[in-house]
C-alpha cells in the first residue's frame, strides 16, 4: 500500500537502530539522505526515519562545534539540517512533538546569523540559515506548528532579524506575517515596540524603494496593519507624532496612487490605503499641508471607480472573485462618508458635486447587484451573505449622508437588505451574549455573519426612511418594528451598564476604589447609546405618521411598557442625556396614543412621568448674572448640563412639552404627578426672575400651554400659582390665556 513504510526505508531504519556509536549513526545519516532523495518517500516512511534517528541526536549535531580532524567545521550541522529539511516536508514530522518542543533550535540558527555581517558569512553558514527557514516554513504550514512558533515569540524574534538586516530577511518577514495573520493582535503582546520598529523600517523602504518591491510591500503591510496592536489604535494620534511610519506610508501610497498603474500594482495599494483609514481614520489621508483634500478625495474616486468596474455587467460569481479588493473599496467609502457627514472638511461646490457623482455611480452599481440578488430564486450561501453585508455597511453610510438619494431603488431592495441586516443582528447578538456570559460548556462556534452588525449601521438611515411614505410602508409591511424592538432591548442592556452585585458576605468588608470600566466596554456603551437614539427616532416617526397603526398595535404597547419600566433606572448624567430625552419623548408619544390602556394604579407610569418631568424641568434656568445691577432681572438660558447637546435636545424638549400638554387633556389625573413635583411653581419662580419681553416665543408658548392644561386638569393649582406671583409673570410675559385662567 502507498502509505506503508518503503522497503528501502526499512533497511535504512535497521542500519540506524543498529548503530552502536554516534559516529556509526552519523555515517548512517548519509544513507538516509541518499534514500530520501532517491525514493519518493511517503509520510509514514519519513516519520519512521525521523523516529529512528531521534531528534535529540540531531540536536546534538546542530549544537556541536567540535568535528573530527580534517572535517569541514559545518559538517555536522549541515548534514543534520539537510536531514531535517528533507523529513519536515510532511505533516507527520513537521508536527511531531519533538519538533514542536524544539522550534527554538531552528530560531537560534536564524538569529545566530544576525550576529555576523552578511558579507562575512561563509557559504556554509548561509546554507544552514536557508535550511532552517525551510524547516520553519514547513512547520508554519500546520496549525500546531503555528501555535508552537507563536508560543516562543517568533514574531518578536523575526522582528529582530529584520531590523538587523540579517540574511534572508524576506523569509523572516514572510514567516512573521503568517503568524500575525493567524493570531492577530495578541501576536504583538509585549511587542508594541517591535511593531513600531518594524513598521518604521518597512515604511522607509516603502517610501524610498521605487522598484517592484514597493508593490510587494503593500501586500505585507496590509496584514500587519490589519492585525495592528490595540495600543496603536487607541493612541493613534500620539503614535503619528512619535513614529514616522504613518506619514511615510502616506507618502508611499500617494506616490503609487498618483502614478499610472496596472491592476496588479493598484490593487495592493488600495487595500493598504483601506487598512490605514481603518487604523487611523480619514484624518490620516489629509497630511499634505499644501493640498490636504486631494488624496482623500482621490481615494473616494478610486474606490468608487473600482466598485463600478467590479460590479457593473458582472455575474455575482465574478463579483465574489474580487471580494477582498471590493471589501477594501467599501471600507474606504464607509469611512470617508462618515467623515464627510461630520461636516468638518470644507469642500468647494465643484468638489462636492464631483464626489457626489462618484459615490452615486458606485452605489447605483451596488443597488443593481442587490436588486438582482433580491429576485433570485437561488438562496444565498453564508459566504455570499457575508459579502452582501460588506455592500450594505457601505450603502447604509451613504443613505445616512444622502437621505433622499435614489429612493425608488432603495425602497425596492429594502426588504432584501433588511432581511440580511436582521440576520446579522441576531447572529451578532448571539455572539455578544455568549462572549459575555461565563460558561464552562464546550467552545461556541460562531456564525460568520456575527462579525458585524449590519442592522446597527442601518439604524440612522431607517430614521430617514420612515419619514418617506413609501419607505415607511415597506418597513411596516415586513414588520421591521418587531426586530427594532429587540434591537432596542439589546442595546439598552449594553448602554445601561450595571456593576456586578457584591455578595452579601463581602458587603461589610473594606473595599478599595471602584474599578474603572474597561475602555472597550465604554466604547460599546457609547455605540449602543447611539443605536438607542436612532431606534427612538425611528419609532417616533412611526408614532407621528402612522397614528392608527400604533394605536392598534400590541407591539407598541409593549414598547411603551419598556420605556416606562426602564427610563427611571437610567441615570440622567452627561453621557446619557440625549438617550434620556429620546426615551422620555418616545414614551410621551406612545402614552398619548395608548391612553385607553392606561390604568391609574400603574406605579410604572408615576415613575416614568416623574423622570420625564425632570428632563423637561432641568433644561432651562435663569442667568441672574447677565446684568450687573443686583436688582435687574435675568435672562432665560439653557442649563450648562444641556448646553453641549442642545442641538440634539432642543427639538425633543419642545416635542416633549407639547405632548405632555396634550396628555394632560386626555388623562387629567396625570396632572397630579406634575403638581406634586412642584414643577408648576418652579416655572412661575423662574418666569418672575426673567426680564419681561425676553422670553423666546416658542418657549413662552410651551410654558403657557402646559400651565393652562395643568389648571384645566386641577383648578386647585390656581391658588398655588397666585401665591407664587403668577399674575406678575403673566403681565410681564403677556401670558394672555394663562392670565384669564388665574382670574
N, C-alpha and C positions, 0 to 999 in steps of 0.2 A: 504493500500500500504506500501511497505517496507521503503519508505522514509518519512512516516508520523510520527509525534511525538507519542511515545508509550503512552497507557492509563495510565500506572503506572507512567510515567514521568509527564504526565499532572497533576495527583494528587499531585505529589511532587512539581511541579511548583506552584500549587494553595496554598499549605501549606506555601511555601517560601514567596510568594507575600502577604499572609495573615498575616505574622508575623508582629507584631506591634513594637517590640523592637529588638535590636541587639541580646539580649540573646535568644529570641524566634527564630530568624533567624539562630543563631549559632546552636541551638538544631536541627533545620530542616536539617542542613548540614549532620548530621549523617544519616538521612533518604536518602539524596542524595547519600552518599557513599554506603549505602546498596542497593539502587535501581540500581546504575551503575554496581555494582558487580553482582547483581542477574540477571539483564536483559542484553541482548545483545543490548546495546543502539546503534541506528544508528546515523549518524552525525547530523541529524535535532534534535533528542532528546537531544543530548549532547549540541548543540547550545542553545536550549530552556532552559536547566538547567543553562548554563553559563550566559545567559542574565537575567534570573530570579534572580540569586544570586547577580549579578552585581560585576564587578571587583573591584570597589572602596571599597566594603565591604571586599572582600578577602584581598585586600592590607592593610586595617586597621588591620586585624588579623595578617598578616605577620609582620607588623611593631610594633605591640603592645608587650610590655614586662610585662604588668600587667595582672594577671589572678586571678580569684576568689580564695578565701582561700580553700585550700585542693586540688586544681587542679595542675597537673604537670606543670612546668614552660613552657613547649613547646607545650602545648595542642592546643592553638590557631593556632600557626604556623604549627603544624603537620597536623591538620585537613585541614587547608587552602591549604597546599601543596599537600595533598592526593587528594583533590578535583580537583585542577589544573592538576595534573598528569593524573587523570582519564579522564578529559574532553579535554585536549590538544592533545590527540592522533588522533584527526580528524582535517582535514584542516580547516573546518569552524570555529573552536575555535582557533587553532594554528595561524591562520592568521587574527583573529578578530582584529579590530582597537585598542580595549582596550588592547589586549595582546601586539601588536606591539609597542604601545606607552609606554609600561611599562616593556620592556625586562630588563631594569636596575634592576628591583626588583629581578629577578632571578640571575642576575650577582652579585648583592650586597650580596646575600646569599652565593654564591660560594666564593666570595672574602673575606667575613667576616670570613670564616673558615680558611683563610690563616693567621689570626692574632693569632691563637692558635696552640700549638704544637699538632701533631696528637695523641700522647699518652694521652694528657689531654682531648681531645674531647670526650664528652659522646655520648652514642649511639643515643640519640635523635637528637643531632646536626649533626651527620654523616648521619642520615636518611634524615634530612632536605636538606643537600647538595646533597645527592643522588637523591632526588625527583626533586630538582632544575635542575640538569643536565638532567634528563629525559625530563623535560619541554623544556629546551634549545635545546635538540636534536630533539624533535618534531617540534619546531619552525624552526629549521635549515633544516628540510626536504623540506620546501617550499621556493620558490624564494622570496616571500615577506618577509618571516621570515629571510632569509639570509641577505636581504638588511637592515632590521631593526637592526640586530646584527652588520653588517658592520658599520652602521652609528654611533653606540655608541662605536666604537673602541673595540669590543670584542676581536680582535686579540691581542691588547696590554694588555688587562686585563687577557687573558688566558696565555700570556707570563709571567705575574706577578705570576699567580697561579702556573705555572710550575716551575719557578725559585725559588719560596719559598718552593717547595716540599710539597705543601699542600695536603689535602685529595683528592683522585681520580684525580691525575694529568694526567692519561692516557685519562680520559674523556675530560679534558681541552685541551689536545693535539689533540685529535680527532676532537673536535669542531673547534679548530684553523685551522687545516688542511682543513677542509670542507670549511671554509670561504675563506681561501687563494686560494684554487683551483678554487673557483667561481670568485673571483675578481682580482686575480693576483697581480702583484707588487704594485698597489695602496693600497693594504691591509696594506702595510708597510709604507705608507706615514707618516712622522714624527715618524717612529717607527724603524728606522735602528738600533738604539742602542739595542732595544728589540730583533731585529732579531739576532744580534751578540751574545747577552747574551744567548738567547735560543739555538742557534746553538752551542755555546761553551759547554753548559751543555749536550746537546744531543750527541755531538761529543765525550766528555769524556766518557759518558755511552757507546757509540758505540765502543770505543776502548777497554774499560776495561771489559765490560759485555760479557761473553762467553757462556751465556745461549741462549735459543731460541729467547729471546727478541732482540738479536743482529740483527737477520734477520728481525724481525718486524720493527726495527728502520730504516732499509733500505727503507721500503715502506713509512715511514713517512718523512724521509729526502729527498727523491726524489721529491715529490711535493713541499716541502719547497724551495728546490733549483731551481726547475722549475719555480717558481714564485719569484725568487730572486730579491731584490730591485736593480734598475739600478745603484744606488750609489755603491753597492758592485761590480758589474761587471766593472764599469768604473774605480774603484780604486782597482782592484783585487790584484795588487802587494802589495800595502800598506796594504790591508786587510790581506793578507797572512802573512805579517810581524807583524801586530799588534794583530791579532786574532789567537787563537790556533786551531779553528775548521777545517780550510782546511787541516792542517797537521795531525790532529787527525783522520779525515775521511780517509786520505790516509793510515794511519797505520791500521785502522779498516778494510778497504777494502782489503788491502794487506793480512791481516790475514785471511780474508774469502776466497779470490780467490786463495790463495796458499794452501788451505786445501781441503781434499776430501769432496765433497758436493753432496747432492741430488739436483734434479732440483728445488724444491721449495725453497731451500736456495740460489742456484746460481743465479737464475733469478732476484730477487730483487737487488742483489749486482751488477749485470751487468747494471741494469737500473740506479742505483745510480752512478756508475762509469761514465756512459754516461752523466749524469747531471753535474758531476764535470768537465768533459772535456769541456762541453758546456759552463760552467760558467767561468772556469779559463784557458782553452786551454790545449794543450798537455803537456806544460811545468809542469803542476801540477803533472803529473804522474812520473816525474823524480826526486822526492825528496830524494830517497835513495842515500846517499852520497857514500856508498861503491859500490853499483851496480845500478846506475841511470837508465840504459836502460831496466833492467829486467822486471819491472812492466809494462812499456809502451809496450814492445814487447809482453808480456803475454796478455795484453788486446786485441791487434790485433789478436793474435791466438785464444783467447776465442771467440771473436766476429765472426771471420771467421768460426770457427767450428760450432758455434750455427747457423749461417746463412745456412750452408750446411745441418745441421740436420733438420732445419725447412723447407727448400725448396726442397731438393732432394727427388724425388719419392713421392711427395705430390700433392694432388689436390689443386687448388687455394683456395677453400673454407677452407681447412685445414691450408693453409698458412695464410690466413686472420685472423684465430683464434689466431695466435701468433703475431698479428700486433704490439702490444706495445713492446714486447720483441725484435722483429726484428727491430723496429724503433730505439731502443737504440743501437742495434748492428750496424746498418747502420750509425748512428751518430758517434759511436766510430771509425769506419773505415774512414768516411769522414774527421773527424778532424785529425786523425792520418796520413792519406795520405797527407793532406795539409801540415802537419808539416814535413813529410818526404821530400816532394817536395821542401821545403825551404833549404834542404841540410845542416842543422845546427847540425844534430846528426851524430856522427862518428860511423858508423856501420862496423863491420868486414864482410868479404866476406861471411862467413858462415851465419851470422845474416841476411844479405841482401837476400841470397838465400832462407833461411827458411821463411822469411817474404813474399818474392815474391810468393813462393809456396802456402802459406796460403791464400794470397789475390787472387791469380789466381783461387784457388779452390772455394772461396766464390763467385767470380764474374762469374765464369763458371756456377754456380748454378743460379745466377741472370739472366744471358743471356738465359739460358734454359727456365726459367719461362717466360721471356719476349717473347721468340720465340713462346711458346705455346699460350700466350695471343694474339700475333700478327696475328695468323692464326685462332683464334677462331671466329666463326660467331656470338657469343653472344656479344652484345655491353656491355661495362663496365659501371657499376653504378658509381656514384660520389665517394662513399667510396672506391671502388676498384681503381679508378683513383688516389685518394689521396695516396693509398698505393704504387701504381706504381711510383708515384712521389718520395716517400721515396727511393725506389730502384734506381731510375735514379739519384738522387742527389749524392748518394754514388758512383754509376757507373761513373758519369761524373768526379769525383775527381780521380778515378783510371785511366780513359782514358787520363786525363791531365798529370798524372805522367808517365804512361807506354804508350807512344804514338803509339807503334806498337803492343800492346797487342791484341791478338785474333781478328785480323782484319776481317777475313771472318764472324765470328759470330757477330761482332759489326755491320758490313755493312748489315747483314741480318735483324737485328732488328731496324736499324736506322730509316726507315720511321715511324714505330710504335712509337718508342721512341720520335722522334721529333714531332709527332702529339700530344702526351701528353704534351711535353715540350712547344709547341706553345700554347696549350690551357691554360696552367698555366700562360704563359706570358701575354696573353690577359686578363685573369682574374685578375692577379696581377696589370696590368696597369690600368684597370678599377677601381680597389680598390684604388690604389695610387691617381688617379685623383680625385675620389670622396672624399677622405680624405683630399686633399689639396686644394679643391675648396669650398669656403664657400657657403653654400646653406641653405635656411630655409625650404626646402622641407622635406617631411617625411623621416625618417631614411632609409638608404640604407641597403638592405640585401645582404651580401657578399657571393660570390661563394666560397665554401670550397677550391677550387683549388687555390684561390688567396693568400693563406697563405704563399706560397713560389714560387719563380720564377725559375722553373727548367731550362728554356732556358738560363737564366743568368749563371747558374752553368755549362751548356754545352758549353758555348762560347769558353773557352780555348781549349777544346777538338776538337771543329769544326775547329780550326786553323790547327790542325794536320790532321784531316780527309780530309780536302780539298787538302792536298799535295798528298794523295793517289788517284790514278786514279779511282779506283772503288768506293771509298768513295765519291769522288767529283761528280762522275756520279750520285750517289744516291741523293745527295743534289740538284743537278740541275734538276733531274727528278721530285722531289717533290716540286720544286720551293721554296726551303728554302730561297733563296736570297731575296724574297719578304718580308718574315717575318723579316729577318735580317735588311732590310732597315727600317721597322717600329720600330724595336728594337733599331736601331741606333738613330732615331729621338727621341724616348722616353728617352733614357739615356742622350742624348745631352740636353734635356730640364731640366734634373736634374743637370748634371755636370756644365752646363753653367748657373749658378745661377745669376739672376739679382735682385738687390734690388728693392722693390716696388717704383714706381714713387711717388714723393712728389707732392701733389696737388698744383696748381698754387697759391692758397690763402695762402699756408704755406711756399712757397719758399723764401720769403723775411724776414721771421721771424727768429730770432736767434735760433739755434738748439744746443743741446748738442753733445757729442761724438757719432759717429755712433754705433748703437747696434751691438754686435758680432753675428755672425751666430751661431745658436744653434749647439751643439755638434752632435746631431742626424742627422741634415741636412748635416753637414760636412762629417759625416761617409757615408751617402748615396751618396754625391757628389764624394767622393773618390772611392766608389764601382762602380759608373757609369763611372768614368774615366777609370777604369779597363775594364769595359764592352766595351767601345768605342774602346779601344786599340785592344781587341780581335776581334771585328767585323771588324775593319780596316784590321787587319792581314788576316782574312778570305777572305775579298774582294780582297786584294792584291794578294793572292794566286790564286784566280779565274782569275784575270786580267792577270797574268803572264802565267797561264797554260791553260786557255780557251779563247784565243785571239778572235777567230771567234765569239764565243757566246757573249762575251762582246761587240764586235763591232756592232752586230745586235740587241742587247737587248735595248729596250727603258728604261727599269728599270735602267740600268747603266748610261744612260744619265741623268735621274732624280737624281741619286746618285751623279753624277758629279756636277750638279747644286746645290745640297745640300751642298757639300763641298765648292764650290765657294762662296756661299752666307753666310755660317756660319763661316768658318775659320777666316776671317778678324775680326769677332766680338769677337774672343777668345783672352783673354789676354795671352801673351807669358811669363807667370811667372813660378816660380819653380814648382808649383803644376800641371800646365797644359802642361809642356814642352813635355813630351812623347806623350800625346794626340795630341798636336800641330804638332809634327813631323809626326805621323802616318797619320793624316788628310792631311797634306801637300803632303806627298809622294803618298798617295792614289789618291789625285787629279791629280798629275802628270801622274800616270799610266793611269787613265781614260782619261785625256786630250790627251795623246799620241795615244790612240785607238779611240778617238772620234773627231779627228781633222776635219773630214768632216762636223761636225755640229757646228764648232766654227765660230762666227761672230766677226769681228774686233771691231765693235762698242758696244760690250757687256761689260759694265763697270765692271760687277762682275769678269770677267777674270782679268782685270787690278788689282783690289784689291787683288784677290787671288794670282796672281803671285808676287805682292809686298810682301805679307805675307810670301810666300814660300821662296823668296829670303832672307828675314830677318832671317828665320830659318836656312838656309844654310850658310849665311854670319856670323852669330854670333857664329858658332861652334868652330872656331879656332882663335887664337891670337898669338902674338909673345911675348915670355918671354925674355925681354931685360935685365933682372937681372940675367940671368943664368951664365954670365961671369962678373968678377969683373972689367975688363977694360971698360972704358966708350966708347971706340971706337970699342969694339968687337961686332960681330953680335950675334943675339939671336937664340932661338930655337922655332920651331912651337909647340904650346901646345894647348890642349883642354881648352876652357874657363872655369872659375870656375862655371859658371851657368850650363854648360853642363856636367861637370866632374862627378857629383854624379850619373847621369843617363846615362853615356856614353855607358855602356854595352847594353842598350836598344836603344840608339840613333845612335851608330856608323854605323850599317848596314843601317839604314834609311838615314843617311847623304850620304853615297856612292850611294845608290839606287836613292836618290833624284838628286844628281849631274849627274848621268848617264842619267836619264830620262829627265831632263831639257835640257841636251845637245842634246838628240835625238829630243826633241820637237822643238828646235831652227832650226833644219834642215827641219822639216815638216811644221812648221809655223814660217817663218822668222820674221814676224812683231812683234812677242812676244819679240824679242831681244830688242826692243825699251824700254820696261819696265826695263830690266836689265841694259841697258846702262844709262838710265835716273837716275837710283837709285845710280849710282856711284860705283856699286859693282866691276866691272871690274878693275877700277882704284884702289879700295881698295885692291883687290887681289895683284896687282903689288906692291903697297906700302908695303904690308906685306912680299911678296917674297924678296924684296930688303933688308929687315932687317934681313932675315934668313941666317944663316951660310950655305954656299954652301956645297952640298952633304949631308945635314942633313935631307932633306925632305923625309918622308916615300914614298916609290914607289907608293903605291895606291893613296895617297893624291896628289902626283906630277901628276899622270896621270889624276886624276879627274879635277884638276885646269887647266892643259894644254888643255884637251879636251874641257872644257867649253869655254875657251878664244878663241880657234880656231873656234869653232862653232859661237861664237858671231861675230868674224871678217868675217866669211863666210856670215853671215846674214846682216852685215853692215860694209862695208870696211872703213867707216869714223872713225871707232874705232881705226884703226892703228895709226893715228897721235896722238890721245889722249893718247894711251898707251906708245908711244915713249917718249912723254913729261914726263911721269912718270918713265922713265928709264927702260922700259920693256926689252930692249936689254940686259942690265946688268943682269937682273933677269933670262933671258933665258940662258945666258952664265953660270951663277953661278949654276943653277939647271938643265942644259942640256936639256932645252925645245927645242928639235930639230925641231919639227913640227911647234911650235909657232914662232920660230926664222925665219923659211922660210916665214911665212906669214907676218912678220914685214918688210922684205926686198923686 
